[in-house]
Amino acid sequence: MTNLVTLVVPRGKIAGLCIALSLAVGTFPENTSALADPQSNVRGFYDALLTTMRNGPTLGQSGRYARLAPVVDRVFDVPSMTRLAIGSSWAALSPAQQQQLVEAFRHYIAATYADRFDSYSGQQLQVTGERPNNGDVVVQTKIVKSDGDTTTLDYLMRQNQGSWQVSDVYFDGTISQVAIQRSEFYSILRRDGVDGLVIALNRKVDLLGRGVAKAS
């Protein structure tokens, strides 16, 4: 199967920083209007991740996925991210094809987080500030391991129906997750078409869920 890029959080940079959602998903409010500003939404996401890290081994991959999926759905603007990752060919797709890709990408994001973030060993997830970005907002964060090693992750936040949601993630402040995925998805689409990309994404989710593969 074609390898797929995942969230721009290299494993070597945050070894051991895998997160799962705990049984107490209530740490992230169901009412997203209660988190009206960009930093609050990212903090809510990080609070849920930190809580679930402590339950990661007990939940296992499937349990982490089940807890993470609704949180990802609230925090991330998955339709927008999918459209940007597909690129210019998006407009030529039928509504049914677009929906297939959105759903596959939604599962893929949640499964990748569930795989990467599966345990806790003293890490800190810190929201450090924000900066404007052409009408959007970039929320700046740091992931600090117990040994002091730090990874910078920035979240591009856009308004979506009254709520601020993630539309891209930048590693080290500059490397766009969506841009990397666009490059890889393009090659799969050109070779295998929409059905091939959906199959590739769903296959990866299945392998991660069964513990057969790891997010690369």
mmCIF file of the C-alpha atoms, coordinates in Angstrom:
data_MODEL
# 
_entry.id   MODEL 
# 
loop_
_atom_site.group_PDB 
_atom_site.id 
_atom_site.type_symbol 
_atom_site.label_atom_id 
_atom_site.label_alt_id 
_atom_site.label_comp_id 
_atom_site.label_asym_id 
_atom_site.label_entity_id 
_atom_site.label_seq_id 
_atom_site.pdbx_PDB_ins_code 
_atom_site.Cartn_x 
_atom_site.Cartn_y 
_atom_site.Cartn_z 
_atom_site.occupancy 
_atom_site.B_iso_or_equiv 
_atom_site.pdbx_formal_charge 
_atom_site.auth_seq_id 
_atom_site.auth_comp_id 
_atom_site.auth_asym_id 
_atom_site.auth_atom_id 
_atom_site.pdbx_PDB_model_num 
ATOM 1   C CA . MET A 1 1   ? 0.000   0.000  0.000   1.00 0.00 ? 1   MET A CA 1 
ATOM 2   C CA . THR A 1 2   ? 1.155   3.539  -0.671  1.00 0.00 ? 2   THR A CA 1 
ATOM 3   C CA . ASN A 1 3   ? 2.619   5.123  2.426   1.00 0.00 ? 3   ASN A CA 1 
ATOM 4   C CA . LEU A 1 4   ? 0.662   8.087  3.680   1.00 0.00 ? 4   LEU A CA 1 
ATOM 5   C CA . VAL A 1 5   ? 2.030   11.122 5.458   1.00 0.00 ? 5   VAL A CA 1 
ATOM 6   C CA . THR A 1 6   ? 0.504   11.834 8.822   1.00 0.00 ? 6   THR A CA 1 
ATOM 7   C CA . LEU A 1 7   ? 0.198   14.832 11.072  1.00 0.00 ? 7   LEU A CA 1 
ATOM 8   C CA . VAL A 1 8   ? 3.374   16.875 10.996  1.00 0.00 ? 8   VAL A CA 1 
ATOM 9   C CA . VAL A 1 9   ? 4.671   15.670 14.345  1.00 0.00 ? 9   VAL A CA 1 
ATOM 10  C CA . PRO A 1 10  ? 7.768   13.559 13.645  1.00 0.00 ? 10  PRO A CA 1 
ATOM 11  C CA . ARG A 1 11  ? 8.004   10.567 15.946  1.00 0.00 ? 11  ARG A CA 1 
ATOM 12  C CA . GLY A 1 12  ? 11.639  11.233 16.758  1.00 0.00 ? 12  GLY A CA 1 
ATOM 13  C CA . LYS A 1 13  ? 10.774  14.699 17.956  1.00 0.00 ? 13  LYS A CA 1 
ATOM 14  C CA . ILE A 1 14  ? 8.184   13.602 20.466  1.00 0.00 ? 14  ILE A CA 1 
ATOM 15  C CA . ALA A 1 15  ? 8.979   9.983  21.199  1.00 0.00 ? 15  ALA A CA 1 
ATOM 16  C CA . GLY A 1 16  ? 6.639   8.692  23.818  1.00 0.00 ? 16  GLY A CA 1 
ATOM 17  C CA . LEU A 1 17  ? 4.271   11.643 23.488  1.00 0.00 ? 17  LEU A CA 1 
ATOM 18  C CA . CYS A 1 18  ? 1.335   9.619  22.283  1.00 0.00 ? 18  CYS A CA 1 
ATOM 19  C CA . ILE A 1 19  ? -2.068  10.629 23.574  1.00 0.00 ? 19  ILE A CA 1 
ATOM 20  C CA . ALA A 1 20  ? -5.428  9.009  24.048  1.00 0.00 ? 20  ALA A CA 1 
ATOM 21  C CA . LEU A 1 21  ? -8.699  10.320 25.273  1.00 0.00 ? 21  LEU A CA 1 
ATOM 22  C CA . SER A 1 22  ? -9.723  9.279  28.749  1.00 0.00 ? 22  SER A CA 1 
ATOM 23  C CA . LEU A 1 23  ? -13.100 8.035  29.777  1.00 0.00 ? 23  LEU A CA 1 
ATOM 24  C CA . ALA A 1 24  ? -13.809 11.613 30.835  1.00 0.00 ? 24  ALA A CA 1 
ATOM 25  C CA . VAL A 1 25  ? -14.288 13.206 27.448  1.00 0.00 ? 25  VAL A CA 1 
ATOM 26  C CA . GLY A 1 26  ? -16.268 15.886 29.264  1.00 0.00 ? 26  GLY A CA 1 
ATOM 27  C CA . THR A 1 27  ? -13.012 17.792 29.731  1.00 0.00 ? 27  THR A CA 1 
ATOM 28  C CA . PHE A 1 28  ? -13.799 19.281 26.299  1.00 0.00 ? 28  PHE A CA 1 
ATOM 29  C CA . PRO A 1 29  ? -17.207 21.002 26.376  1.00 0.00 ? 29  PRO A CA 1 
ATOM 30  C CA . GLU A 1 30  ? -19.856 19.741 24.005  1.00 0.00 ? 30  GLU A CA 1 
ATOM 31  C CA . ASN A 1 31  ? -20.935 23.341 23.393  1.00 0.00 ? 31  ASN A CA 1 
ATOM 32  C CA . THR A 1 32  ? -18.198 24.771 21.210  1.00 0.00 ? 32  THR A CA 1 
ATOM 33  C CA . SER A 1 33  ? -19.672 28.257 21.566  1.00 0.00 ? 33  SER A CA 1 
ATOM 34  C CA . ALA A 1 34  ? -18.333 28.170 25.123  1.00 0.00 ? 34  ALA A CA 1 
ATOM 35  C CA . LEU A 1 35  ? -14.864 28.208 23.556  1.00 0.00 ? 35  LEU A CA 1 
ATOM 36  C CA . ALA A 1 36  ? -15.273 31.274 21.400  1.00 0.00 ? 36  ALA A CA 1 
ATOM 37  C CA . ASP A 1 37  ? -11.645 32.289 20.955  1.00 0.00 ? 37  ASP A CA 1 
ATOM 38  C CA . PRO A 1 38  ? -8.861  30.428 19.134  1.00 0.00 ? 38  PRO A CA 1 
ATOM 39  C CA . GLN A 1 39  ? -6.595  29.845 22.121  1.00 0.00 ? 39  GLN A CA 1 
ATOM 40  C CA . SER A 1 40  ? -9.438  28.432 24.211  1.00 0.00 ? 40  SER A CA 1 
ATOM 41  C CA . ASN A 1 41  ? -10.234 25.865 21.539  1.00 0.00 ? 41  ASN A CA 1 
ATOM 42  C CA . VAL A 1 42  ? -6.630  24.689 21.365  1.00 0.00 ? 42  VAL A CA 1 
ATOM 43  C CA . ARG A 1 43  ? -6.375  24.622 25.166  1.00 0.00 ? 43  ARG A CA 1 
ATOM 44  C CA . GLY A 1 44  ? -9.537  22.524 25.293  1.00 0.00 ? 44  GLY A CA 1 
ATOM 45  C CA . PHE A 1 45  ? -8.038  20.121 22.782  1.00 0.00 ? 45  PHE A CA 1 
ATOM 46  C CA . TYR A 1 46  ? -4.796  19.883 24.746  1.00 0.00 ? 46  TYR A CA 1 
ATOM 47  C CA . ASP A 1 47  ? -6.655  19.391 28.036  1.00 0.00 ? 47  ASP A CA 1 
ATOM 48  C CA . ALA A 1 48  ? -8.497  16.446 26.491  1.00 0.00 ? 48  ALA A CA 1 
ATOM 49  C CA . LEU A 1 49  ? -5.237  15.034 25.147  1.00 0.00 ? 49  LEU A CA 1 
ATOM 50  C CA . LEU A 1 50  ? -3.433  15.351 28.465  1.00 0.00 ? 50  LEU A CA 1 
ATOM 51  C CA . THR A 1 51  ? -6.300  13.708 30.321  1.00 0.00 ? 51  THR A CA 1 
ATOM 52  C CA . THR A 1 52  ? -6.371  10.806 27.923  1.00 0.00 ? 52  THR A CA 1 
ATOM 53  C CA . MET A 1 53  ? -2.625  10.276 27.905  1.00 0.00 ? 53  MET A CA 1 
ATOM 54  C CA . ARG A 1 54  ? -2.963  8.912  31.410  1.00 0.00 ? 54  ARG A CA 1 
ATOM 55  C CA . ASN A 1 55  ? -5.418  6.287  30.176  1.00 0.00 ? 55  ASN A CA 1 
ATOM 56  C CA . GLY A 1 56  ? -3.727  5.494  26.894  1.00 0.00 ? 56  GLY A CA 1 
ATOM 57  C CA . PRO A 1 57  ? -2.407  1.979  27.574  1.00 0.00 ? 57  PRO A CA 1 
ATOM 58  C CA . THR A 1 58  ? -5.697  0.926  29.170  1.00 0.00 ? 58  THR A CA 1 
ATOM 59  C CA . LEU A 1 59  ? -7.830  2.223  26.319  1.00 0.00 ? 59  LEU A CA 1 
ATOM 60  C CA . GLY A 1 60  ? -5.689  0.761  23.556  1.00 0.00 ? 60  GLY A CA 1 
ATOM 61  C CA . GLN A 1 61  ? -5.718  2.040  19.985  1.00 0.00 ? 61  GLN A CA 1 
ATOM 62  C CA . SER A 1 62  ? -9.407  1.414  19.369  1.00 0.00 ? 62  SER A CA 1 
ATOM 63  C CA . GLY A 1 63  ? -10.441 2.998  22.664  1.00 0.00 ? 63  GLY A CA 1 
ATOM 64  C CA . ARG A 1 64  ? -8.245  6.015  22.040  1.00 0.00 ? 64  ARG A CA 1 
ATOM 65  C CA . TYR A 1 65  ? -9.695  6.395  18.573  1.00 0.00 ? 65  TYR A CA 1 
ATOM 66  C CA . ALA A 1 66  ? -13.258 6.177  19.892  1.00 0.00 ? 66  ALA A CA 1 
ATOM 67  C CA . ARG A 1 67  ? -12.557 8.929  22.416  1.00 0.00 ? 67  ARG A CA 1 
ATOM 68  C CA . LEU A 1 68  ? -10.545 11.116 20.052  1.00 0.00 ? 68  LEU A CA 1 
ATOM 69  C CA . ALA A 1 69  ? -12.830 11.062 17.027  1.00 0.00 ? 69  ALA A CA 1 
ATOM 70  C CA . PRO A 1 70  ? -15.575 13.370 18.402  1.00 0.00 ? 70  PRO A CA 1 
ATOM 71  C CA . VAL A 1 71  ? -12.989 15.806 19.772  1.00 0.00 ? 71  VAL A CA 1 
ATOM 72  C CA . VAL A 1 72  ? -11.191 15.974 16.427  1.00 0.00 ? 72  VAL A CA 1 
ATOM 73  C CA . ASP A 1 73  ? -14.557 16.546 14.769  1.00 0.00 ? 73  ASP A CA 1 
ATOM 74  C CA . ARG A 1 74  ? -15.228 19.570 16.996  1.00 0.00 ? 74  ARG A CA 1 
ATOM 75  C CA . VAL A 1 75  ? -11.760 21.111 16.923  1.00 0.00 ? 75  VAL A CA 1 
ATOM 76  C CA . PHE A 1 76  ? -10.683 20.512 13.319  1.00 0.00 ? 76  PHE A CA 1 
ATOM 77  C CA . ASP A 1 77  ? -12.389 21.876 10.217  1.00 0.00 ? 77  ASP A CA 1 
ATOM 78  C CA . VAL A 1 78  ? -11.996 18.552 8.449   1.00 0.00 ? 78  VAL A CA 1 
ATOM 79  C CA . PRO A 1 79  ? -13.970 19.478 5.296   1.00 0.00 ? 79  PRO A CA 1 
ATOM 80  C CA . SER A 1 80  ? -11.771 22.532 4.733   1.00 0.00 ? 80  SER A CA 1 
ATOM 81  C CA . MET A 1 81  ? -8.578  20.598 5.441   1.00 0.00 ? 81  MET A CA 1 
ATOM 82  C CA . THR A 1 82  ? -9.651  17.852 3.027   1.00 0.00 ? 82  THR A CA 1 
ATOM 83  C CA . ARG A 1 83  ? -10.434 20.357 0.286   1.00 0.00 ? 83  ARG A CA 1 
ATOM 84  C CA . LEU A 1 84  ? -7.045  22.046 0.733   1.00 0.00 ? 84  LEU A CA 1 
ATOM 85  C CA . ALA A 1 85  ? -5.206  18.710 0.835   1.00 0.00 ? 85  ALA A CA 1 
ATOM 86  C CA . ILE A 1 86  ? -6.852  17.573 -2.416  1.00 0.00 ? 86  ILE A CA 1 
ATOM 87  C CA . GLY A 1 87  ? -6.050  20.863 -4.131  1.00 0.00 ? 87  GLY A CA 1 
ATOM 88  C CA . SER A 1 88  ? -7.290  22.108 -7.485  1.00 0.00 ? 88  SER A CA 1 
ATOM 89  C CA . SER A 1 89  ? -8.935  18.814 -8.472  1.00 0.00 ? 89  SER A CA 1 
ATOM 90  C CA . TRP A 1 90  ? -11.448 19.189 -5.615  1.00 0.00 ? 90  TRP A CA 1 
ATOM 91  C CA . ALA A 1 91  ? -13.851 21.277 -7.725  1.00 0.00 ? 91  ALA A CA 1 
ATOM 92  C CA . ALA A 1 92  ? -14.034 18.546 -10.373 1.00 0.00 ? 92  ALA A CA 1 
ATOM 93  C CA . LEU A 1 93  ? -15.200 15.902 -7.902  1.00 0.00 ? 93  LEU A CA 1 
ATOM 94  C CA . SER A 1 94  ? -18.847 15.032 -7.381  1.00 0.00 ? 94  SER A CA 1 
ATOM 95  C CA . PRO A 1 95  ? -20.453 15.850 -4.016  1.00 0.00 ? 95  PRO A CA 1 
ATOM 96  C CA . ALA A 1 96  ? -20.496 12.129 -3.213  1.00 0.00 ? 96  ALA A CA 1 
ATOM 97  C CA . GLN A 1 97  ? -16.775 11.811 -3.917  1.00 0.00 ? 97  GLN A CA 1 
ATOM 98  C CA . GLN A 1 98  ? -16.029 14.894 -1.831  1.00 0.00 ? 98  GLN A CA 1 
ATOM 99  C CA . GLN A 1 99  ? -17.989 13.460 1.083   1.00 0.00 ? 99  GLN A CA 1 
ATOM 100 C CA . GLN A 1 100 ? -16.191 10.124 0.791   1.00 0.00 ? 100 GLN A CA 1 
ATOM 101 C CA . LEU A 1 101 ? -12.839 11.885 1.026   1.00 0.00 ? 101 LEU A CA 1 
ATOM 102 C CA . VAL A 1 102 ? -13.912 14.058 3.969   1.00 0.00 ? 102 VAL A CA 1 
ATOM 103 C CA . GLU A 1 103 ? -15.061 11.030 5.964   1.00 0.00 ? 103 GLU A CA 1 
ATOM 104 C CA . ALA A 1 104 ? -11.931 9.029  5.144   1.00 0.00 ? 104 ALA A CA 1 
ATOM 105 C CA . PHE A 1 105 ? -9.702  11.967 6.093   1.00 0.00 ? 105 PHE A CA 1 
ATOM 106 C CA . ARG A 1 106 ? -11.673 12.506 9.318   1.00 0.00 ? 106 ARG A CA 1 
ATOM 107 C CA . HIS A 1 107 ? -11.049 8.900  10.387  1.00 0.00 ? 107 HIS A CA 1 
ATOM 108 C CA . TYR A 1 108 ? -7.419  9.170  9.323   1.00 0.00 ? 108 TYR A CA 1 
ATOM 109 C CA . ILE A 1 109 ? -6.718  12.238 11.482  1.00 0.00 ? 109 ILE A CA 1 
ATOM 110 C CA . ALA A 1 110 ? -8.292  10.657 14.570  1.00 0.00 ? 110 ALA A CA 1 
ATOM 111 C CA . ALA A 1 111 ? -6.511  7.336  14.040  1.00 0.00 ? 111 ALA A CA 1 
ATOM 112 C CA . THR A 1 112 ? -3.161  9.091  13.619  1.00 0.00 ? 112 THR A CA 1 
ATOM 113 C CA . TYR A 1 113 ? -3.557  11.056 16.847  1.00 0.00 ? 113 TYR A CA 1 
ATOM 114 C CA . ALA A 1 114 ? -4.696  7.899  18.643  1.00 0.00 ? 114 ALA A CA 1 
ATOM 115 C CA . ASP A 1 115 ? -1.547  6.123  17.484  1.00 0.00 ? 115 ASP A CA 1 
ATOM 116 C CA . ARG A 1 116 ? 0.944   8.910  18.131  1.00 0.00 ? 116 ARG A CA 1 
ATOM 117 C CA . PHE A 1 117 ? -0.396  9.973  21.504  1.00 0.00 ? 117 PHE A CA 1 
ATOM 118 C CA . ASP A 1 118 ? -0.834  6.809  23.544  1.00 0.00 ? 118 ASP A CA 1 
ATOM 119 C CA . SER A 1 119 ? 0.858   7.367  26.921  1.00 0.00 ? 119 SER A CA 1 
ATOM 120 C CA . TYR A 1 120 ? 1.969   9.977  29.432  1.00 0.00 ? 120 TYR A CA 1 
ATOM 121 C CA . SER A 1 121 ? 5.398   10.489 30.998  1.00 0.00 ? 121 SER A CA 1 
ATOM 122 C CA . GLY A 1 122 ? 5.397   14.041 32.277  1.00 0.00 ? 122 GLY A CA 1 
ATOM 123 C CA . GLN A 1 123 ? 4.937   15.941 29.013  1.00 0.00 ? 123 GLN A CA 1 
ATOM 124 C CA . GLN A 1 124 ? 3.505   19.445 28.951  1.00 0.00 ? 124 GLN A CA 1 
ATOM 125 C CA . LEU A 1 125 ? 1.274   20.819 26.190  1.00 0.00 ? 125 LEU A CA 1 
ATOM 126 C CA . GLN A 1 126 ? 1.512   24.592 26.376  1.00 0.00 ? 126 GLN A CA 1 
ATOM 127 C CA . VAL A 1 127 ? -0.387  27.308 24.517  1.00 0.00 ? 127 VAL A CA 1 
ATOM 128 C CA . THR A 1 128 ? 2.081   30.185 24.359  1.00 0.00 ? 128 THR A CA 1 
ATOM 129 C CA . GLY A 1 129 ? 0.270   32.878 22.371  1.00 0.00 ? 129 GLY A CA 1 
ATOM 130 C CA . GLU A 1 130 ? -1.216  33.802 19.019  1.00 0.00 ? 130 GLU A CA 1 
ATOM 131 C CA . ARG A 1 131 ? -0.589  36.002 16.013  1.00 0.00 ? 131 ARG A CA 1 
ATOM 132 C CA . PRO A 1 132 ? -2.880  37.328 13.263  1.00 0.00 ? 132 PRO A CA 1 
ATOM 133 C CA . ASN A 1 133 ? -2.660  35.780 9.809   1.00 0.00 ? 133 ASN A CA 1 
ATOM 134 C CA . ASN A 1 134 ? -4.656  37.504 7.047   1.00 0.00 ? 134 ASN A CA 1 
ATOM 135 C CA . GLY A 1 135 ? -7.911  37.478 8.968   1.00 0.00 ? 135 GLY A CA 1 
ATOM 136 C CA . ASP A 1 136 ? -7.185  34.116 10.565  1.00 0.00 ? 136 ASP A CA 1 
ATOM 137 C CA . VAL A 1 137 ? -5.274  33.429 13.776  1.00 0.00 ? 137 VAL A CA 1 
ATOM 138 C CA . VAL A 1 138 ? -2.227  31.238 14.355  1.00 0.00 ? 138 VAL A CA 1 
ATOM 139 C CA . VAL A 1 139 ? -2.217  29.767 17.867  1.00 0.00 ? 139 VAL A CA 1 
ATOM 140 C CA . GLN A 1 140 ? 1.327   29.035 19.000  1.00 0.00 ? 140 GLN A CA 1 
ATOM 141 C CA . THR A 1 141 ? 2.041   26.031 21.209  1.00 0.00 ? 141 THR A CA 1 
ATOM 142 C CA . LYS A 1 142 ? 4.902   23.972 22.582  1.00 0.00 ? 142 LYS A CA 1 
ATOM 143 C CA . ILE A 1 143 ? 5.122   20.315 23.514  1.00 0.00 ? 143 ILE A CA 1 
ATOM 144 C CA . VAL A 1 144 ? 7.720   19.886 26.245  1.00 0.00 ? 144 VAL A CA 1 
ATOM 145 C CA . LYS A 1 145 ? 8.953   16.406 27.140  1.00 0.00 ? 145 LYS A CA 1 
ATOM 146 C CA . SER A 1 146 ? 10.064  15.506 30.638  1.00 0.00 ? 146 SER A CA 1 
ATOM 147 C CA . ASP A 1 147 ? 13.710  15.827 29.577  1.00 0.00 ? 147 ASP A CA 1 
ATOM 148 C CA . GLY A 1 148 ? 13.130  19.390 28.372  1.00 0.00 ? 148 GLY A CA 1 
ATOM 149 C CA . ASP A 1 149 ? 13.140  18.630 24.648  1.00 0.00 ? 149 ASP A CA 1 
ATOM 150 C CA . THR A 1 150 ? 10.652  20.976 22.984  1.00 0.00 ? 150 THR A CA 1 
ATOM 151 C CA . THR A 1 151 ? 8.577   20.713 19.809  1.00 0.00 ? 151 THR A CA 1 
ATOM 152 C CA . THR A 1 152 ? 6.807   23.754 18.377  1.00 0.00 ? 152 THR A CA 1 
ATOM 153 C CA . LEU A 1 153 ? 3.355   23.249 16.873  1.00 0.00 ? 153 LEU A CA 1 
ATOM 154 C CA . ASP A 1 154 ? 1.269   26.123 15.519  1.00 0.00 ? 154 ASP A CA 1 
ATOM 155 C CA . TYR A 1 155 ? -2.421  25.824 14.672  1.00 0.00 ? 155 TYR A CA 1 
ATOM 156 C CA . LEU A 1 156 ? -3.980  27.916 11.905  1.00 0.00 ? 156 LEU A CA 1 
ATOM 157 C CA . MET A 1 157 ? -7.467  28.759 13.168  1.00 0.00 ? 157 MET A CA 1 
ATOM 158 C CA . ARG A 1 158 ? -10.355 29.987 11.011  1.00 0.00 ? 158 ARG A CA 1 
ATOM 159 C CA . GLN A 1 159 ? -13.914 30.964 11.807  1.00 0.00 ? 159 GLN A CA 1 
ATOM 160 C CA . ASN A 1 160 ? -16.392 28.286 10.828  1.00 0.00 ? 160 ASN A CA 1 
ATOM 161 C CA . GLN A 1 161 ? -20.052 28.926 11.621  1.00 0.00 ? 161 GLN A CA 1 
ATOM 162 C CA . GLY A 1 162 ? -19.208 31.007 14.672  1.00 0.00 ? 162 GLY A CA 1 
ATOM 163 C CA . SER A 1 163 ? -16.508 28.711 16.065  1.00 0.00 ? 163 SER A CA 1 
ATOM 164 C CA . TRP A 1 164 ? -12.735 28.822 15.646  1.00 0.00 ? 164 TRP A CA 1 
ATOM 165 C CA . GLN A 1 165 ? -11.456 25.561 14.169  1.00 0.00 ? 165 GLN A CA 1 
ATOM 166 C CA . VAL A 1 166 ? -8.082  24.213 13.071  1.00 0.00 ? 166 VAL A CA 1 
ATOM 167 C CA . SER A 1 167 ? -7.518  24.386 9.308   1.00 0.00 ? 167 SER A CA 1 
ATOM 168 C CA . ASP A 1 168 ? -3.808  23.514 9.281   1.00 0.00 ? 168 ASP A CA 1 
ATOM 169 C CA . VAL A 1 169 ? -0.986  22.526 11.623  1.00 0.00 ? 169 VAL A CA 1 
ATOM 170 C CA . TYR A 1 170 ? 2.558   23.864 11.293  1.00 0.00 ? 170 TYR A CA 1 
ATOM 171 C CA . PHE A 1 171 ? 5.552   21.971 12.644  1.00 0.00 ? 171 PHE A CA 1 
ATOM 172 C CA . ASP A 1 172 ? 8.405   24.220 13.775  1.00 0.00 ? 172 ASP A CA 1 
ATOM 173 C CA . GLY A 1 173 ? 6.203   27.156 12.786  1.00 0.00 ? 173 GLY A CA 1 
ATOM 174 C CA . THR A 1 174 ? 6.707   26.708 9.043   1.00 0.00 ? 174 THR A CA 1 
ATOM 175 C CA . ILE A 1 175 ? 6.040   23.145 7.802   1.00 0.00 ? 175 ILE A CA 1 
ATOM 176 C CA . SER A 1 176 ? 2.404   22.827 6.727   1.00 0.00 ? 176 SER A CA 1 
ATOM 177 C CA . GLN A 1 177 ? 0.682   19.513 7.352   1.00 0.00 ? 177 GLN A CA 1 
ATOM 178 C CA . VAL A 1 178 ? -1.843  20.212 4.609   1.00 0.00 ? 178 VAL A CA 1 
ATOM 179 C CA . ALA A 1 179 ? 0.853   21.088 2.067   1.00 0.00 ? 179 ALA A CA 1 
ATOM 180 C CA . ILE A 1 180 ? 2.712   17.840 2.709   1.00 0.00 ? 180 ILE A CA 1 
ATOM 181 C CA . GLN A 1 181 ? -0.489  15.845 2.453   1.00 0.00 ? 181 GLN A CA 1 
ATOM 182 C CA . ARG A 1 182 ? -1.457  17.642 -0.767  1.00 0.00 ? 182 ARG A CA 1 
ATOM 183 C CA . SER A 1 183 ? 1.755   16.448 -2.389  1.00 0.00 ? 183 SER A CA 1 
ATOM 184 C CA . GLU A 1 184 ? 1.223   12.841 -1.359  1.00 0.00 ? 184 GLU A CA 1 
ATOM 185 C CA . PHE A 1 185 ? -2.510  12.784 -2.085  1.00 0.00 ? 185 PHE A CA 1 
ATOM 186 C CA . TYR A 1 186 ? -1.904  14.200 -5.557  1.00 0.00 ? 186 TYR A CA 1 
ATOM 187 C CA . SER A 1 187 ? 0.324   11.282 -6.510  1.00 0.00 ? 187 SER A CA 1 
ATOM 188 C CA . ILE A 1 188 ? -2.237  8.761  -5.251  1.00 0.00 ? 188 ILE A CA 1 
ATOM 189 C CA . LEU A 1 189 ? -5.119  10.543 -7.001  1.00 0.00 ? 189 LEU A CA 1 
ATOM 190 C CA . ARG A 1 190 ? -3.237  10.695 -10.290 1.00 0.00 ? 190 ARG A CA 1 
ATOM 191 C CA . ARG A 1 191 ? -2.385  6.999  -10.145 1.00 0.00 ? 191 ARG A CA 1 
ATOM 192 C CA . ASP A 1 192 ? -5.429  5.442  -8.456  1.00 0.00 ? 192 ASP A CA 1 
ATOM 193 C CA . GLY A 1 193 ? -8.177  8.073  -8.555  1.00 0.00 ? 193 GLY A CA 1 
ATOM 194 C CA . VAL A 1 194 ? -10.558 9.087  -5.779  1.00 0.00 ? 194 VAL A CA 1 
ATOM 195 C CA . ASP A 1 195 ? -11.482 5.502  -4.936  1.00 0.00 ? 195 ASP A CA 1 
ATOM 196 C CA . GLY A 1 196 ? -7.821  4.632  -4.577  1.00 0.00 ? 196 GLY A CA 1 
ATOM 197 C CA . LEU A 1 197 ? -7.184  7.482  -2.147  1.00 0.00 ? 197 LEU A CA 1 
ATOM 198 C CA . VAL A 1 198 ? -10.244 6.593  -0.066  1.00 0.00 ? 198 VAL A CA 1 
ATOM 199 C CA . ILE A 1 199 ? -9.108  2.958  0.039   1.00 0.00 ? 199 ILE A CA 1 
ATOM 200 C CA . ALA A 1 200 ? -5.574  3.987  1.026   1.00 0.00 ? 200 ALA A CA 1 
ATOM 201 C CA . LEU A 1 201 ? -6.810  6.203  3.869   1.00 0.00 ? 201 LEU A CA 1 
ATOM 202 C CA . ASN A 1 202 ? -9.283  3.611  5.154   1.00 0.00 ? 202 ASN A CA 1 
ATOM 203 C CA . ARG A 1 203 ? -6.665  0.876  4.904   1.00 0.00 ? 203 ARG A CA 1 
ATOM 204 C CA . LYS A 1 204 ? -4.261  2.899  7.033   1.00 0.00 ? 204 LYS A CA 1 
ATOM 205 C CA . VAL A 1 205 ? -6.977  3.539  9.630   1.00 0.00 ? 205 VAL A CA 1 
ATOM 206 C CA . ASP A 1 206 ? -7.746  -0.186 9.740   1.00 0.00 ? 206 ASP A CA 1 
ATOM 207 C CA . LEU A 1 207 ? -4.085  -1.150 10.156  1.00 0.00 ? 207 LEU A CA 1 
ATOM 208 C CA . LEU A 1 208 ? -3.603  1.404  12.924  1.00 0.00 ? 208 LEU A CA 1 
ATOM 209 C CA . GLY A 1 209 ? -6.756  0.209  14.664  1.00 0.00 ? 209 GLY A CA 1 
ATOM 210 C CA . ARG A 1 210 ? -5.547  -3.391 14.634  1.00 0.00 ? 210 ARG A CA 1 
ATOM 211 C CA . GLY A 1 211 ? -2.069  -2.429 15.786  1.00 0.00 ? 211 GLY A CA 1 
ATOM 212 C CA . VAL A 1 212 ? -0.558  -3.783 12.574  1.00 0.00 ? 212 VAL A CA 1 
ATOM 213 C CA . ALA A 1 213 ? 0.942   -0.448 11.490  1.00 0.00 ? 213 ALA A CA 1 
ATOM 214 C CA . LYS A 1 214 ? 2.279   2.678  13.152  1.00 0.00 ? 214 LYS A CA 1 
ATOM 215 C CA . ALA A 1 215 ? 1.742   6.253  12.042  1.00 0.00 ? 215 ALA A CA 1 
ATOM 216 C CA . SER A 1 216 ? 4.859   7.245  10.116  1.00 0.00 ? 216 SER A CA 1 
# 
